[in-house]
Amino acid sequence: MLISNAEIAGRQTSLHCRNGVIVDLADRLRAEPGEEEIDARGGALLPGLHDHHLHLFSLAAHLTSVPCGPPAVESIEGMSLALRRAKPVSGWLRGTGYFESVAGELDRSRLDAIGVDYPLRIQHRSGSMWFLNSLAIDELGLDQNDATRSSNEPIGLERDESGRATGRLFRADEWLRERLPARAAPDLSVASSFLASCGITRLTDATPTNGVAEAELFRAARRSGALPQRLRMMGDLSLSSLAQDDGLEIAEYKILLDEPALPDLDELAASIRTAHRSGRSVAIHAVTRTEIHFALAALEMAGVRAGDRLEHASLAPLEAFRRVQELGLSVVTQPNFISERGDAYSERVATSDLNCLYRVKSWLETGVPLAAGTDAPFGDPDPWQAICAAVTRRTESGIILGPGERVSPETALQLFTDDFLQPAAQASIGLDDRPDARKAGVYTNFAVGDRADFCLLDAPWQEARQALSRKRVAVTICAGRVLWSAGR
């Protein structure tokens, strides 16, 4: 493959790719006989983007589910209409993205009033809770009395004072999945195609329950072509025994902290040590101030391995910054939630904490390696919306949350590249947003031998940075192969 007339670091450049890597770079190159040529027409050639935190199977399921929250649904009437029009899959209706601004607190009685004639489950947009109607509760046998109640009912099942299931399930995804009607694994091709249209060539699946079975499903998706992007797979300790290859990397042991039910600190430290001994770094889901400090305490007890990281750090107190830096941890955050949920945060989060949400610039200035993900499907899977949010910090209504956390488009883009978790890459771009620095275009460091993973835009960077959007993506190339093209 020849890519000609591309803007790379502010210069017009051409490059040859063969066997998935760059083999030649020059101002001008000629196509070899029979070689595929892509004329970039002056468009910026960027590294392929990397979403550092998402949930692929959940995203695939989400794309076939009923939207039950903003912005698709804003009221109980709208949600009811969408659910009554929907067709069940394997006998069940599945809704996603619910938020209390639609209809307040949900339970079985409120869902029964909607009037659907199928078992119904709706997931909260945080991913931590499911709501069930009475038909779903009956299907799962959750209304059993004390004498007949199963000993393996989920810990997160809520019951009222009379012992009756309320229809609210907390942190019970695996339990629920095992009891739903058997169905084929979600087809990843639609989700993968959308991600490719955004310029994404690499993914990190951050699902804590990923195990050997999920690894085989991912391998099957790669063999079939349903998942052409390269994948890093977090998950449980069973993954430590698996072989990996260029297409599927076994990544961090994922630990999910939940403030209402934190584990014993010594036991958490022990599980971190076990992961380290097996050659795995850890990624700790830490959203609240308490969860962040708890995670740091456990890591101090266990010792830190290169690659250990905090996921989300949603409400990051300044007193934690130096400890994170001294321990040598990385942080992966989601600036897209500022735009997607910022208006709700402005109403529900203490005013003194609003500037602490999904920080970007503060982490970088402290010298903490930082990257970004979308947390799809719990966040919008479009990384360009997250990039815009890191630049503007603007909510849907126009409020600016944490203006001191804004960064340049160049820095925001680098949060979605492969190497930006490395301090050297951060130092190369830093936070410099002077006009004379921008003339050189976005930071790139292509060299012969590098992977041929690219996101080609339809305009030079100086133009594209003025209106960051996935609509600017002209061609996405992974391992020297076109995954997506706007012209197709």
C-alpha positions in Angstrom: 0.0 0.0 0.0 1.1 3.5 -0.8 -0.3 6.5 1.0 0.7 9.6 -0.9 0.3 13.4 -0.3 -0.4 13.0 3.4 0.2 15.7 6.0 2.5 14.3 8.7 3.7 16.7 11.4 3.0 19.6 9.1 4.8 18.3 6.1 3.5 16.6 2.9 4.8 13.0 3.0 4.2 9.7 1.4 4.8 6.2 2.7 4.9 2.6 1.6 3.4 -0.2 3.8 4.0 -3.9 3.4 3.2 -6.8 5.7 1.5 -4.5 8.1 4.4 -2.2 8.7 5.9 1.0 7.2 8.8 0.2 4.8 9.5 3.6 3.3 9.0 7.3 4.1 9.7 10.2 1.8 8.4 13.5 0.5 7.3 11.7 -2.7 7.1 8.0 -3.6 5.8 6.2 -6.6 3.4 3.3 -6.5 4.8 0.0 -7.4 3.0 -2.2 -10.1 -0.3 -3.4 -8.7 0.1 -1.6 -5.4 -2.9 -0.1 -3.8 -2.6 3.7 -3.5 -4.5 6.1 -1.3 -4.2 9.7 -2.2 -4.5 11.6 1.1 -5.0 14.9 -0.8 -3.3 16.8 2.0 -5.3 15.3 4.8 -3.6 14.7 8.2 -2.3 11.2 8.7 -2.6 10.3 12.4 -1.8 7.2 14.3 -4.7 4.8 14.6 -6.8 5.7 17.6 -6.9 3.5 20.7 -9.9 3.5 23.0 -8.2 2.6 26.3 -11.4 1.6 28.2 -14.6 0.1 26.8 -16.7 -3.1 27.0 -17.1 -4.7 23.6 -19.8 -7.4 24.2 -21.8 -4.9 26.2 -21.5 -2.4 23.4 -22.6 -5.0 20.9 -25.6 -5.9 23.1 -26.4 -2.2 23.6 -26.7 -1.6 19.9 -29.6 -4.1 19.8 -31.2 -2.9 23.0 -33.9 -0.2 23.6 -32.4 3.2 24.6 -34.0 4.2 27.9 -32.1 7.3 28.9 -30.9 10.7 27.6 -30.5 11.9 25.0 -32.6 9.4 23.2 -35.3 9.3 25.9 -36.1 12.2 28.2 -39.4 11.1 29.9 -41.3 8.1 31.2 -43.7 8.5 28.2 -40.9 8.3 25.7 -39.4 5.3 27.4 -42.7 3.5 27.6 -43.4 4.1 24.0 -40.0 2.8 22.9 -40.3 -0.3 25.0 -43.9 -1.1 23.8 -42.7 -0.8 20.2 -39.6 -3.0 20.7 -39.4 -6.7 19.8 -38.0 -9.1 22.4 -34.7 -11.1 21.8 -34.9 -14.7 23.2 -38.2 -13.8 24.8 -36.8 -10.8 26.8 -36.8 -7.0 26.3 -33.5 -5.3 27.2 -33.2 -1.6 27.8 -30.0 0.4 28.5 -28.8 3.8 29.5 -31.5 4.6 32.1 -31.0 7.7 34.3 -33.2 9.0 37.1 -33.9 12.3 35.1 -36.2 10.2 32.9 -38.6 8.9 35.6 -37.0 8.9 39.0 -36.2 5.7 40.9 -37.4 2.6 39.0 -38.8 -0.6 40.6 -41.0 -3.5 39.5 -44.3 -1.6 40.0 -43.2 1.3 37.8 -42.0 -1.1 35.1 -45.2 -3.2 35.3 -47.2 0.0 34.7 -45.5 0.4 31.3 -47.5 -2.6 30.1 -45.1 -4.7 28.1 -46.0 -8.4 27.9 -42.4 -9.7 28.1 -39.8 -10.1 30.9 -38.1 -6.7 30.9 -34.6 -5.8 32.2 -33.3 -2.2 32.0 -29.7 -1.3 32.9 -28.7 1.9 34.6 -26.3 4.0 32.6 -23.6 3.5 35.3 -23.7 -0.2 34.6 -24.0 -1.0 38.3 -27.7 -1.8 38.5 -30.5 -3.6 36.6 -34.3 -3.0 37.0 -36.7 -5.9 36.4 -40.5 -6.1 35.9 -42.6 -8.7 37.6 -42.5 -11.0 34.6 -38.7 -11.0 34.7 -38.7 -11.6 38.5 -41.0 -14.6 38.0 -38.8 -16.0 35.2 -35.8 -15.8 37.6 -37.7 -17.2 40.6 -36.8 -14.2 42.8 -40.2 -14.0 44.6 -39.7 -17.3 46.5 -40.5 -17.1 50.2 -37.9 -17.7 52.9 -38.6 -21.4 53.0 -38.0 -22.0 49.3 -35.5 -19.2 48.5 -32.4 -20.4 46.7 -29.1 -20.2 48.5 -27.5 -18.8 45.4 -29.6 -15.7 44.9 -27.5 -12.6 44.0 -26.0 -10.7 46.9 -27.1 -7.5 45.2 -30.8 -8.4 45.1 -32.9 -5.8 46.9 -36.0 -6.9 48.9 -38.6 -4.8 50.6 -39.6 -5.1 54.3 -41.9 -8.0 53.5 -39.1 -9.9 51.7 -40.5 -9.3 48.2 -38.1 -8.5 45.4 -38.2 -4.8 44.5 -36.9 -5.5 41.0 -33.6 -3.8 41.7 -30.3 -5.8 41.2 -26.9 -4.4 42.1 -23.6 -5.6 40.6 -25.2 -8.9 39.4 -24.3 -9.0 35.7 -22.7 -12.4 35.8 -25.4 -13.9 37.9 -28.1 -12.6 35.6 -26.2 -13.6 32.4 -26.1 -17.2 33.6 -29.8 -17.3 34.1 -31.1 -15.7 31.0 -32.2 -17.7 28.0 -29.3 -19.1 26.1 -28.3 -17.0 23.0 -25.4 -16.7 20.8 -22.6 -14.2 21.8 -23.3 -10.7 20.5 -22.1 -10.1 16.9 -19.2 -7.7 17.2 -19.1 -6.7 13.6 -21.5 -3.7 13.9 -19.7 -2.3 16.9 -16.4 -2.8 15.2 -17.5 -1.1 12.1 -18.7 1.9 14.0 -15.4 2.1 15.9 -13.5 1.8 12.6 -15.4 4.8 11.2 -14.0 6.8 14.2 -10.4 5.9 13.3 -10.0 3.3 16.0 -7.5 0.5 15.3 -6.9 -0.8 18.8 -9.2 -1.4 21.8 -8.8 -2.2 25.5 -11.8 -4.2 26.8 -12.0 -3.4 30.6 -14.7 -5.9 31.6 -13.7 -7.4 35.0 -15.5 -10.7 34.4 -13.6 -11.5 31.2 -12.2 -15.1 31.4 -11.1 -17.9 29.2 -14.5 -18.3 27.6 -14.6 -14.6 26.6 -11.0 -14.8 25.3 -12.1 -17.6 22.9 -15.1 -15.6 21.8 -12.8 -12.7 21.0 -10.4 -15.0 19.1 -13.3 -16.4 17.1 -14.4 -12.8 16.2 -10.9 -12.0 15.0 -10.7 -15.2 12.9 -14.1 -14.5 11.3 -13.2 -10.8 10.6 -16.0 -9.5 12.9 -13.3 -7.8 15.0 -10.4 -6.6 12.8 -9.0 -4.2 15.4 -6.2 -5.3 17.7 -7.5 -6.0 21.3 -6.1 -5.7 24.8 -8.2 -7.8 27.1 -8.5 -7.2 30.8 -10.2 -9.7 33.0 -9.9 -12.2 35.9 -6.9 -14.2 37.0 -7.8 -17.1 34.8 -6.5 -15.1 31.8 -2.9 -15.3 33.2 -2.5 -18.8 31.8 -3.4 -18.0 28.2 -1.1 -17.4 25.3 -1.3 -14.1 23.5 -0.5 -12.8 20.1 -0.4 -9.6 18.1 -4.2 -9.5 17.7 -5.2 -10.4 21.3 -3.0 -9.2 24.2 -3.8 -10.4 27.7 -3.9 -7.2 29.7 -4.4 -6.1 33.3 -6.2 -8.0 36.0 -9.3 -5.8 36.5 -10.4 -5.1 40.1 -13.8 -3.3 40.6 -14.2 -1.3 43.8 -17.7 -0.3 44.9 -17.7 2.1 47.9 -20.8 0.6 49.6 -19.1 -2.9 49.7 -15.4 -2.4 49.7 -13.3 -5.6 50.2 -11.0 -6.3 53.1 -7.9 -4.2 52.5 -5.5 -7.1 53.3 -7.4 -9.4 50.9 -7.3 -6.8 48.1 -3.5 -6.4 48.6 -3.1 -10.1 48.5 -5.0 -10.4 45.2 -2.8 -7.6 43.7 0.3 -9.6 44.7 -1.1 -12.7 43.1 -1.7 -10.9 39.9 1.8 -9.5 39.9 3.4 -12.9 40.5 1.5 -14.2 37.5 3.0 -11.4 35.4 -0.1 -9.3 35.3 -0.4 -5.6 36.2 -3.7 -4.5 37.8 -6.3 -2.0 36.7 -8.5 -0.8 39.6 -11.9 0.7 39.0 -11.9 3.7 41.3 -14.6 6.3 40.9 -15.1 8.1 44.2 -12.7 9.9 46.5 -12.9 7.0 49.0 -12.3 4.3 46.3 -9.3 6.1 45.0 -7.7 6.4 48.4 -8.6 2.7 49.1 -7.0 1.6 45.9 -3.8 3.6 46.7 -3.6 2.1 50.2 -3.9 -1.4 48.7 -1.2 -0.8 46.1 1.1 0.7 48.7 0.7 -2.5 50.8 1.1 -4.9 47.8 3.8 -3.1 45.9 3.4 -1.7 42.4 4.3 -3.3 39.1 4.9 -1.4 35.9 1.6 -0.9 34.2 -0.6 -0.7 37.3 -3.3 1.8 36.7 -6.4 3.5 38.0 -9.5 3.4 35.8 -11.9 6.4 35.7 -10.6 8.4 38.8 -13.9 10.2 38.3 -13.7 12.4 41.4 -10.0 12.9 41.8 -8.9 14.9 44.9 -5.7 16.9 44.7 -4.3 15.1 47.8 -4.1 11.9 45.8 -2.1 13.3 42.9 1.3 13.1 44.5 0.7 9.6 45.8 -0.3 8.4 42.3 2.8 10.0 40.8 5.1 8.6 43.5 3.8 5.1 43.1 4.3 5.3 39.3 0.7 4.6 38.4 -1.1 5.5 35.2 -4.6 6.8 35.0 -7.2 6.2 32.3 -10.2 8.6 32.4 -13.3 9.5 30.4 -13.6 13.2 29.6 -16.7 12.4 27.5 -18.7 12.2 30.7 -18.3 15.9 31.2 -20.3 16.6 28.0 -22.7 13.6 28.3 -23.5 13.9 32.1 -22.1 17.3 33.1 -25.5 18.9 33.5 -26.6 16.1 35.9 -23.3 16.5 37.7 -23.9 20.2 38.1 -27.2 19.4 39.9 -26.1 16.4 42.0 -22.4 16.9 42.8 -21.2 19.3 45.5 -20.1 22.6 44.0 -16.7 22.1 45.6 -16.2 18.8 43.7 -17.3 19.9 40.2 -13.7 21.0 39.3 -12.5 17.5 40.4 -14.4 15.5 37.8 -12.6 13.7 35.1 -9.5 15.8 35.4 -7.0 15.9 32.5 -4.6 18.8 32.7 -3.9 18.3 36.4 -2.8 14.7 35.9 -0.5 15.7 33.1 1.0 18.6 35.0 1.7 16.3 37.9 3.6 14.0 35.5 1.1 11.1 35.7 0.9 9.1 32.5 -2.7 9.6 31.3 -4.9 8.1 28.6 -8.6 8.1 27.8 -11.4 5.8 26.9 -15.1 6.1 26.3 -16.4 3.4 28.7 -18.8 2.4 25.9 -21.6 1.5 26.1 -21.9 3.4 29.4 -20.5 6.3 27.5 -20.8 7.3 23.9 -18.4 5.1 21.8 -17.3 8.1 19.6 -13.8 9.1 20.8 -14.0 12.4 19.0 -16.7 13.5 21.4 -14.4 12.7 24.3 -11.6 14.6 22.6 -13.8 17.6 22.2 -14.9 17.4 25.8 -11.2 17.4 27.0 -10.7 20.6 24.9 -13.9 22.5 25.9 -15.2 20.9 29.2 -18.6 22.0 27.9 -21.8 20.3 29.0 -24.8 19.8 26.7 -26.4 23.0 28.1 -23.2 25.0 27.7 -21.9 25.0 31.2 -18.1 24.8 31.6 -17.1 22.3 34.2 -13.5 22.5 35.5 -12.1 25.1 33.0 -8.7 24.6 34.5 -8.7 21.0 33.2 -8.9 22.0 29.5 -6.1 21.0 27.1 -5.3 21.6 23.5 -6.7 19.6 20.7 -3.2 18.1 20.1 -3.0 16.9 23.7 -6.6 15.6 23.8 -6.0 13.6 20.6 -2.9 12.0 22.1 -5.0 10.6 25.0 -6.4 8.2 22.4 -3.1 7.0 20.9 -1.2 3.8 21.7 1.8 5.3 23.4 0.4 8.2 25.4 0.5 6.2 28.6 4.3 6.5 28.3 5.8 9.6 30.0 8.2 10.1 27.1 5.3 10.5 24.7 3.6 13.0 27.0 6.8 15.0 27.3 7.1 15.3 23.5 3.9 17.2 23.3 3.2 18.4 26.9 0.6 21.1 27.2 2.1 23.5 24.6 -0.7 25.2 22.7 1.2 28.2 21.4 0.3 29.2 17.9 3.9 28.6 16.7 3.8 25.1 18.2 0.6 24.3 16.4 2.0 25.1 13.0 3.9 21.8 13.1 0.6 20.0 13.3 -0.2 17.1 15.7 2.6 15.1 17.2 3.5 12.1 15.2 6.6 9.9 15.1 6.2 7.5 12.2 9.3 5.6 11.3 10.2 2.6 9.1 9.3 -0.5 10.9 6.3 1.0 12.7 2.9 -0.7 12.5 0.8 0.5 9.6 -2.1 1.6 11.8 -3.5 5.0 10.7 -6.4 7.4 10.9 -6.5 9.6 7.8 -8.5 12.8 8.0 -10.1 14.6 5.1 -8.2 17.9 5.9 -4.9 19.2 7.2 -4.7 19.2 11.0 -4.8 23.0 11.3 -8.2 22.9 9.7 -9.5 19.7 11.4 -8.5 20.9 14.9 -11.1 23.7 14.6 -14.0 21.3 14.4 -13.0 17.9 15.8 -15.4 15.2 14.6 -15.5 11.6 13.4 -16.9 13.0 10.2 -13.4 14.1 9.5 -12.2 10.5 9.3 -11.6 9.6 5.7 -9.9 6.2 5.9 -9.0 3.9 8.8 -6.1 1.4 8.2 -5.0 -1.4 10.5 -2.0 -3.5 9.8 -1.8 -2.0 6.3 -5.4 -3.0 5.5 -8.3 -0.6 5.0 -10.9 -1.2 7.7 -13.2 1.7 6.8 -13.4 4.4 4.1 -15.8 7.3 3.8 -15.9 6.7 0.1 -17.2 3.1 0.3 
